[in-house]
Amino acid sequence: MYRNGQKDPGMKKAVVVIPTYNEAGSINAIIDEIVGKISPAMDGWEVSILVVDGRSPDGTADIVKKSAARHPGLVHLIEEQVRGGIGAAYRLGFKHAIDGLGADAIIEFDGDLQHPPSYIPLLLGKLDSGFDYVVASRNIKGGSEPAGRGIFRTMLTSIGGLAARFLLFFPSADFWKVTDPTTGLKATRVAGFADRLSLDMPDLKSTGFGYKIQWLAETIRMGAKYGEIPLKFENRQAGQSKFSTGVIVDILRTCIAVRLSDPWTRRFAKYAIVGFAGYVVNAVFLHAIYSASGSEILSWTLSTEAAILSNFTFNNIWTFGDRRFNRLGSWLTGLARFNVSSLGALAISGIFGPVLTTAFGGSYRQIVLAFVVVFLVVPYNWFMYNRLIWKRPE
């Protein structure tokens, strides 16, 4: 590590990664602010800059090279052979910051002065207080969009952010915790987090703005302690905006791809398929047994148990295959627990179904059934399966 050009092994190193394309009008001001004012004033941190330039025709890279000569060890430059998008640029920047510069923390930063450098100490201060991943949010108290931004752009940002949160995290608590999923100002602890991100091109689901969605979800899944600081987003002071409707499409597409790759989502989808198959088993046995016996009690009892046995078997083999019961004794114990938990689901249906049907009228019986199953029985069963029957290994 370096301080004023000299190696200083006692300092933690934060690398500010700045992708640029035609940022000649702003990059000098950013470098001078960070290297000249922010880094010398930091306690315990040395802040350096890594610019990843996408072959800017306006000479951005030449300006950075001159700054690197003035500030050895504190300003670095990567020139892309082919401009690959902001996600590709950050991928290169993160890899070099980790492998080449020995970063302890990496800060994502815009090159157009919409992110004030004064936020860098706030981000690093949150890391010092124990957080692993700190995001500057426009949507918490003290944060805001730029003054004068058009209502259409503001609505697109708000609606897109809400859609991204829903697609990525609902119904988990992270849906409420993450308030600004598309912000571009973040600090990530390297050890255990940034160094475990999808930094190889085949694993990156978007080389555009969608990269931030993927890394947000990945970092939170890793168990990072997540924090936010308020961001007063500034108007662009140089260059041209990179925003377009294609950015929104890329972010939403990435959200869907990331969610479908989520182990929780894949498990829940299996659970839903098995549950539907159990419904079909129940319906078929109900008809067959009643046709053979003429007994309502016998047909409902046996068909329900057939559905329970079907659900248990396929959940054990497929949905919770990584936690399956392999031995006969454990299988029988699991089946017994499954039957007991199913009594709870029957009780929910038996209590809430008649009560709500009486309250709203018989014509709403099927709507009540759907409500009870989707919003009461499904969450109850999912909770019981995960916490009682197929518990996660300690």
Summary of the structure (lengths in Angstrom):
residues: 394
radius of gyration: 27.3
end to end distance: 40.0
largest distance: 92.3
contacts: 1238
relative contact order: 0.09
helix: 58%
strand: 12%
